[in-house]
Amino acid sequence: MGNRKNKSRSQKRKFIGNRYTERTKTLDVPTVSEQKLKTTSVSFEKIPSKDDKMSGNRIFDVEILHSVFSLCCPSCLSVNLQLTEDSIFGLSSGMTLKCKKCMFVYAFQSTRKANKMNDINLQFVWGMRIIGKEAIHLRRNCVPV
């Protein structure tokens, strides 16, 4: 209980390293990530022209789409087309194009369907799972702004 005779034993010895292993010099070998970045680098040489076919998903403002559909009706040639959103399926929505004068009605989905499910919803869930996000993050990102 009083004085300790050997104070050197009371202190813990710090680890300095294994003196029996050889130190190797770091080589300038590119990592796999660097190689992938070099092979998948974006080239700005090929800019799509107006002749290229458009494909893929886009996020757009419905008001802008509504102004585009305010053109003329294909059956009666009047300028009374109305775009309405019938239902929402995650990121996809069902829309109907109606003419106010005649009985022209055209219903469509904003995205393609794959196995009775909307393609954009499948891609969104797959992308969120890849980056490690859970279902709560999916709901937060799909909340309308």
PyRosetta script that sets phi, psi and omega in degrees:
from pyrosetta import init, pose_from_sequence

init()
pose = pose_from_sequence("MGNRKNKSRSQKRKFIGNRYTERTKTLDVPTVSEQKLKTTSVSFEKIPSKDDKMSGNRIFDVEILHSVFSLCCPSCLSVNLQLTEDSIFGLSSGMTLKCKKCMFVYAFQSTRKANKMNDINLQFVWGMRIIGKEAIHLRRNCVPV")
pose.set_psi(1, -13.3)
pose.set_omega(1, -179.3)
pose.set_phi(2, -100.1)
pose.set_psi(2, -126.2)
pose.set_omega(2, -178.7)
pose.set_phi(3, -72.9)
pose.set_psi(3, 142.9)
pose.set_omega(3, 171.5)
pose.set_phi(4, -90.9)
pose.set_psi(4, 142.8)
pose.set_omega(4, -177.3)
pose.set_phi(5, -79.5)
pose.set_psi(5, -39.7)
pose.set_omega(5, -176.4)
pose.set_phi(6, -114.4)
pose.set_psi(6, 103.2)
pose.set_omega(6, -177.9)
pose.set_phi(7, -80.0)
pose.set_psi(7, -18.3)
pose.set_omega(7, -178.8)
pose.set_phi(8, -69.7)
pose.set_psi(8, -27.1)
pose.set_omega(8, 178.9)
pose.set_phi(9, -77.4)
pose.set_psi(9, -19.8)
pose.set_omega(9, -177.3)
pose.set_phi(10, -75.2)
pose.set_psi(10, -22.2)
pose.set_omega(10, 179.5)
pose.set_phi(11, -92.3)
pose.set_psi(11, 137.6)
pose.set_omega(11, 178.6)
pose.set_phi(12, -78.7)
pose.set_psi(12, 137.6)
pose.set_omega(12, -178.6)
pose.set_phi(13, -77.6)
pose.set_psi(13, 132.9)
pose.set_omega(13, 179.5)
pose.set_phi(14, -80.3)
pose.set_psi(14, 144.0)
pose.set_omega(14, 177.5)
pose.set_phi(15, -81.9)
pose.set_psi(15, 124.0)
pose.set_omega(15, -179.1)
pose.set_phi(16, -100.9)
pose.set_psi(16, -27.5)
pose.set_omega(16, -179.3)
pose.set_phi(17, 141.5)
pose.set_psi(17, 164.7)
pose.set_omega(17, 178.9)
pose.set_phi(18, -82.5)
pose.set_psi(18, 116.9)
pose.set_omega(18, -176.9)
pose.set_phi(19, -79.5)
pose.set_psi(19, -9.1)
pose.set_omega(19, -178.0)
pose.set_phi(20, -93.3)
pose.set_psi(20, -8.6)
pose.set_omega(20, 177.8)
pose.set_phi(21, -94.2)
pose.set_psi(21, 148.9)
pose.set_omega(21, 179.4)
pose.set_phi(22, -89.5)
pose.set_psi(22, 142.2)
pose.set_omega(22, 177.1)
pose.set_phi(23, -85.5)
pose.set_psi(23, 131.4)
pose.set_omega(23, 178.2)
pose.set_phi(24, -104.0)
pose.set_psi(24, 147.8)
pose.set_omega(24, 178.3)
pose.set_phi(25, -80.4)
pose.set_psi(25, 143.1)
pose.set_omega(25, 178.3)
pose.set_phi(26, -75.1)
pose.set_psi(26, 134.7)
pose.set_omega(26, 179.6)
pose.set_phi(27, -95.4)
pose.set_psi(27, 156.1)
pose.set_omega(27, 178.3)
pose.set_phi(28, -90.2)
pose.set_psi(28, 56.5)
pose.set_omega(28, 177.9)
pose.set_phi(29, -95.5)
pose.set_psi(29, 128.1)
pose.set_omega(29, -179.7)
pose.set_phi(30, -68.7)
pose.set_psi(30, 144.8)
pose.set_omega(30, 179.0)
pose.set_phi(31, -77.4)
pose.set_psi(31, 169.3)
pose.set_omega(31, 179.8)
pose.set_phi(32, -64.0)
pose.set_psi(32, -36.6)
pose.set_omega(32, 179.4)
pose.set_phi(33, -63.9)
pose.set_psi(33, -40.7)
pose.set_omega(33, 178.0)
pose.set_phi(34, -64.3)
pose.set_psi(34, -39.7)
pose.set_omega(34, 179.2)
pose.set_phi(35, -65.3)
pose.set_psi(35, -40.0)
pose.set_omega(35, 178.7)
pose.set_phi(36, -65.1)
pose.set_psi(36, -39.9)
pose.set_omega(36, 179.4)
pose.set_phi(37, -64.8)
pose.set_psi(37, -35.6)
pose.set_omega(37, 179.0)
pose.set_phi(38, -69.0)
pose.set_psi(38, -38.2)
pose.set_omega(38, -177.7)
pose.set_phi(39, -78.3)
pose.set_psi(39, -28.4)
pose.set_omega(39, -177.7)
pose.set_phi(40, -106.3)
pose.set_psi(40, 22.8)
pose.set_omega(40, -178.9)
pose.set_phi(41, -68.4)
pose.set_psi(41, 145.3)
pose.set_omega(41, -177.3)
pose.set_phi(42, -78.4)
pose.set_psi(42, 129.0)
pose.set_omega(42, 176.5)
pose.set_phi(43, -107.1)
pose.set_psi(43, 135.8)
pose.set_omega(43, -179.3)
pose.set_phi(44, -96.4)
pose.set_psi(44, 13.7)
pose.set_omega(44, -178.1)
pose.set_phi(45, -71.0)
pose.set_psi(45, -42.1)
pose.set_omega(45, -177.5)
pose.set_phi(46, -99.8)
pose.set_psi(46, 100.7)
pose.set_omega(46, 175.6)
pose.set_phi(47, -96.6)
pose.set_psi(47, 128.8)
pose.set_omega(47, -177.0)
pose.set_phi(48, -62.7)
pose.set_psi(48, 136.3)
pose.set_omega(48, 178.8)
pose.set_phi(49, -96.3)
pose.set_psi(49, -179.6)
pose.set_omega(49, -179.3)
pose.set_phi(50, -71.8)
pose.set_psi(50, -17.9)
pose.set_omega(50, -179.8)
pose.set_phi(51, -78.3)
pose.set_psi(51, -20.6)
pose.set_omega(51, -179.0)
pose.set_phi(52, -68.4)
pose.set_psi(52, 145.3)
pose.set_omega(52, -179.6)
pose.set_phi(53, -79.9)
pose.set_psi(53, 132.1)
pose.set_omega(53, 178.9)
pose.set_phi(54, -81.2)
pose.set_psi(54, 137.8)
pose.set_omega(54, 175.6)
pose.set_phi(55, -151.4)
pose.set_psi(55, 168.4)
pose.set_omega(55, 179.3)
pose.set_phi(56, 100.2)
pose.set_psi(56, -177.8)
pose.set_omega(56, -176.9)
pose.set_phi(57, -102.6)
pose.set_psi(57, 144.8)
pose.set_omega(57, 176.6)
pose.set_phi(58, -132.5)
pose.set_psi(58, 151.0)
pose.set_omega(58, 172.4)
pose.set_phi(59, -105.6)
pose.set_psi(59, 126.3)
pose.set_omega(59, -175.3)
pose.set_phi(60, -137.2)
pose.set_psi(60, 162.2)
pose.set_omega(60, 177.9)
pose.set_phi(61, -83.5)
pose.set_psi(61, 130.2)
pose.set_omega(61, -176.9)
pose.set_phi(62, -67.8)
pose.set_psi(62, -30.8)
pose.set_omega(62, 178.4)
pose.set_phi(63, -64.7)
pose.set_psi(63, -38.0)
pose.set_omega(63, 177.0)
pose.set_phi(64, -66.4)
pose.set_psi(64, -41.7)
pose.set_omega(64, 177.4)
pose.set_phi(65, -63.8)
pose.set_psi(65, -37.4)
pose.set_omega(65, 178.3)
pose.set_phi(66, -63.9)
pose.set_psi(66, -39.6)
pose.set_omega(66, 179.0)
pose.set_phi(67, -67.5)
pose.set_psi(67, -29.1)
pose.set_omega(67, 176.6)
pose.set_phi(68, -70.5)
pose.set_psi(68, -39.5)
pose.set_omega(68, -179.0)
pose.set_phi(69, -79.6)
pose.set_psi(69, 3.4)
pose.set_omega(69, 175.7)
pose.set_phi(70, -83.8)
pose.set_psi(70, 24.8)
pose.set_omega(70, 176.3)
pose.set_phi(71, -80.1)
pose.set_psi(71, -138.8)
pose.set_omega(71, -176.8)
pose.set_phi(72, -110.3)
pose.set_psi(72, 153.8)
pose.set_omega(72, 179.1)
pose.set_phi(73, -73.8)
pose.set_psi(73, 137.8)
pose.set_omega(73, -179.2)
pose.set_phi(74, -71.2)
pose.set_psi(74, -21.0)
pose.set_omega(74, -178.2)
pose.set_phi(75, -93.9)
pose.set_psi(75, -45.9)
pose.set_omega(75, -177.3)
pose.set_phi(76, -107.0)
pose.set_psi(76, -4.1)
pose.set_omega(76, 178.9)
pose.set_phi(77, 58.9)
pose.set_psi(77, 29.2)
pose.set_omega(77, 174.5)
pose.set_phi(78, -96.0)
pose.set_psi(78, 162.7)
pose.set_omega(78, -176.6)
pose.set_phi(79, -100.4)
pose.set_psi(79, 50.6)
pose.set_omega(79, -176.1)
pose.set_phi(80, -126.3)
pose.set_psi(80, 44.2)
pose.set_omega(80, 176.8)
pose.set_phi(81, -83.4)
pose.set_psi(81, 141.3)
pose.set_omega(81, -179.8)
pose.set_phi(82, -127.4)
pose.set_psi(82, 128.8)
pose.set_omega(82, 178.7)
pose.set_phi(83, -101.2)
pose.set_psi(83, 123.2)
pose.set_omega(83, 178.1)
pose.set_phi(84, -125.9)
pose.set_psi(84, 146.3)
pose.set_omega(84, 177.5)
pose.set_phi(85, -97.9)
pose.set_psi(85, 116.7)
pose.set_omega(85, -176.0)
pose.set_phi(86, -83.3)
pose.set_psi(86, -47.7)
pose.set_omega(86, -175.1)
pose.set_phi(87, -149.2)
pose.set_psi(87, 158.7)
pose.set_omega(87, 179.5)
pose.set_phi(88, -121.2)
pose.set_psi(88, 129.7)
pose.set_omega(88, 177.7)
pose.set_phi(89, -121.1)
pose.set_psi(89, 79.4)
pose.set_omega(89, -177.6)
pose.set_phi(90, 70.8)
pose.set_psi(90, -115.8)
pose.set_omega(90, 178.5)
pose.set_phi(91, -90.2)
pose.set_psi(91, -11.3)
pose.set_omega(91, 180.0)
pose.set_phi(92, -98.2)
pose.set_psi(92, 157.7)
pose.set_omega(92, 177.8)
pose.set_phi(93, -144.2)
pose.set_psi(93, 150.9)
pose.set_omega(93, 175.8)
pose.set_phi(94, -95.3)
pose.set_psi(94, 129.0)
pose.set_omega(94, -176.7)
pose.set_phi(95, -124.7)
pose.set_psi(95, 155.3)
pose.set_omega(95, 178.4)
pose.set_phi(96, -130.8)
pose.set_psi(96, 134.5)
pose.set_omega(96, 177.2)
pose.set_phi(97, -107.7)
pose.set_psi(97, 116.3)
pose.set_omega(97, -176.0)
pose.set_phi(98, -122.8)
pose.set_psi(98, 146.0)
pose.set_omega(98, 173.5)
pose.set_phi(99, -96.7)
pose.set_psi(99, 136.5)
pose.set_omega(99, -178.3)
pose.set_phi(100, -78.1)
pose.set_psi(100, -23.8)
pose.set_omega(100, -177.7)
pose.set_phi(101, -92.0)
pose.set_psi(101, -51.4)
pose.set_omega(101, -178.8)
pose.set_phi(102, -101.3)
pose.set_psi(102, -172.5)
pose.set_omega(102, -176.4)
pose.set_phi(103, -96.5)
pose.set_psi(103, 23.4)
pose.set_omega(103, -178.4)
pose.set_phi(104, -70.3)
pose.set_psi(104, 125.8)
pose.set_omega(104, 178.3)
pose.set_phi(105, -137.7)
pose.set_psi(105, 131.1)
pose.set_omega(105, 176.9)
pose.set_phi(106, -134.4)
pose.set_psi(106, 116.3)
pose.set_omega(106, -179.8)
pose.set_phi(107, -103.8)
pose.set_psi(107, 140.9)
pose.set_omega(107, -179.7)
pose.set_phi(108, -153.8)
pose.set_psi(108, 162.3)
pose.set_omega(108, 174.9)
pose.set_phi(109, -99.9)
pose.set_psi(109, 151.1)
pose.set_omega(109, -179.4)
pose.set_phi(110, -77.9)
pose.set_psi(110, -15.7)
pose.set_omega(110, 176.6)
pose.set_phi(111, -136.7)
pose.set_psi(111, 167.5)
pose.set_omega(111, 177.2)
pose.set_phi(112, -72.9)
pose.set_psi(112, 165.2)
pose.set_omega(112, 176.0)
pose.set_phi(113, -114.5)
pose.set_psi(113, 141.3)
pose.set_omega(113, 175.6)
pose.set_phi(114, -130.1)
pose.set_psi(114, 116.8)
pose.set_omega(114, -178.3)
pose.set_phi(115, 55.7)
pose.set_psi(115, 48.6)
pose.set_omega(115, 178.5)
pose.set_phi(116, 63.4)
pose.set_psi(116, 16.8)
pose.set_omega(116, 176.6)
pose.set_phi(117, -126.6)
pose.set_psi(117, 151.4)
pose.set_omega(117, 179.8)
pose.set_phi(118, -72.2)
pose.set_psi(118, 135.1)
pose.set_omega(118, -174.1)
pose.set_phi(119, -64.0)
pose.set_psi(119, -39.4)
pose.set_omega(119, -177.1)
pose.set_phi(120, -67.9)
pose.set_psi(120, -32.9)
pose.set_omega(120, 178.3)
pose.set_phi(121, -68.2)
pose.set_psi(121, -41.0)
pose.set_omega(121, 177.1)
pose.set_phi(122, -62.9)
pose.set_psi(122, -43.2)
pose.set_omega(122, 179.9)
pose.set_phi(123, -65.6)
pose.set_psi(123, -37.5)
pose.set_omega(123, 179.7)
pose.set_phi(124, -66.3)
pose.set_psi(124, -44.8)
pose.set_omega(124, 178.8)
pose.set_phi(125, -64.3)
pose.set_psi(125, -42.6)
pose.set_omega(125, 179.4)
pose.set_phi(126, -62.7)
pose.set_psi(126, -43.3)
pose.set_omega(126, 179.1)
pose.set_phi(127, -64.6)
pose.set_psi(127, -39.8)
pose.set_omega(127, 179.4)
pose.set_phi(128, -69.7)
pose.set_psi(128, -34.1)
pose.set_omega(128, 176.8)
pose.set_phi(129, -68.9)
pose.set_psi(129, -34.6)
pose.set_omega(129, 179.6)
pose.set_phi(130, -63.7)
pose.set_psi(130, -40.7)
pose.set_omega(130, -179.2)
pose.set_phi(131, -86.0)
pose.set_psi(131, 2.2)
pose.set_omega(131, 172.0)
pose.set_phi(132, 87.1)
pose.set_psi(132, 23.6)
pose.set_omega(132, 179.4)
pose.set_phi(133, -95.4)
pose.set_psi(133, 152.0)
pose.set_omega(133, -176.7)
pose.set_phi(134, -100.6)
pose.set_psi(134, -174.7)
pose.set_omega(134, -175.4)
pose.set_phi(135, -63.6)
pose.set_psi(135, -31.6)
pose.set_omega(135, 179.9)
pose.set_phi(136, -64.9)
pose.set_psi(136, -34.8)
pose.set_omega(136, 177.6)
pose.set_phi(137, -70.4)
pose.set_psi(137, -32.7)
pose.set_omega(137, 176.9)
pose.set_phi(138, -63.0)
pose.set_psi(138, -44.0)
pose.set_omega(138, -179.2)
pose.set_phi(139, -66.6)
pose.set_psi(139, -38.0)
pose.set_omega(139, 179.7)
pose.set_phi(140, -65.7)
pose.set_psi(140, -38.1)
pose.set_omega(140, -177.9)
pose.set_phi(141, -77.0)
pose.set_psi(141, -19.8)
pose.set_omega(141, -179.2)
pose.set_phi(142, -94.1)
pose.set_psi(142, 1.0)
pose.set_omega(142, 179.4)
pose.set_phi(143, -70.4)
pose.set_psi(143, 130.7)
pose.set_omega(143, 179.2)
pose.set_phi(144, -63.6)
pose.set_psi(144, 141.8)
pose.set_omega(144, -178.7)
pose.set_phi(145, -86.5)
pose.dump_pdb("model.pdb")
